[in-house]
Amino acid sequence: MAGKVILLNGASSSGKSSIARALQARIGEPFWHVSIDHLIEARILPRERIRSGEFRWSGMREAFFDGFHRSLPAYVEAGNNLIVEHIVETLAWRDRLVGLLGAHDVFFVGVHCPLEELERRELARGDRPVGDARRDFETCHLHTTYDLEVDSREPPEANAARIIAAWEARGRPHAFDRMRSSWTSPPAGRGERVG
């Protein structure tokens, strides 16, 4: 039996990780918490050699994210439930995710935060390049349709409760279904499984 997905999309520093941890601690089924940050913290990338200039991140970046996206249906098809936190940077990434996961039970949540608060959090964290939050704020919610939207100025526990209640009451079509149905033909060139 395939797993289920709760996909949190929001800008850098928008509070996705806090919401994901609160969800994982409260939801009534076992869920993995998956993110790009987890991969980076696990030191899977040759970061020192990237920093030194020996390897160019710009030449590795697209394959890294494509691999991350393609790993998600493998986990789900093996029967794992996932809470995925991500920044859907482009329409192409959105279409890739819809193509890969659209046939599954995906609950798509927009995590919103005002720009001033994003930038305050980004500076306080000190572990992100200044400007990432603004760039993401301007792009990550474009071209998206959500099943639910939350404001991350609310406590993570309150947002988790809202998400769980809406997720438990979910039905079809979900947001990924609606986005897929708007395609006149599947996006070409990326080899996603559609349907």
PyMOL commands that set and color helices and strands:
alter all, ss='L'
color gray80, all
select helices_A, chain A and resi 16-26+36-41+47-51+57-77+91-101+115-125+132-139+156-168+175-181
alter helices_A, ss='H'
color red, helices_A
select strands_A, chain A and resi 4-10+32-35+82-86+105-112+148-151
alter strands_A, ss='S'
color yellow, strands_A
deselect
rebuild
show_as cartoon
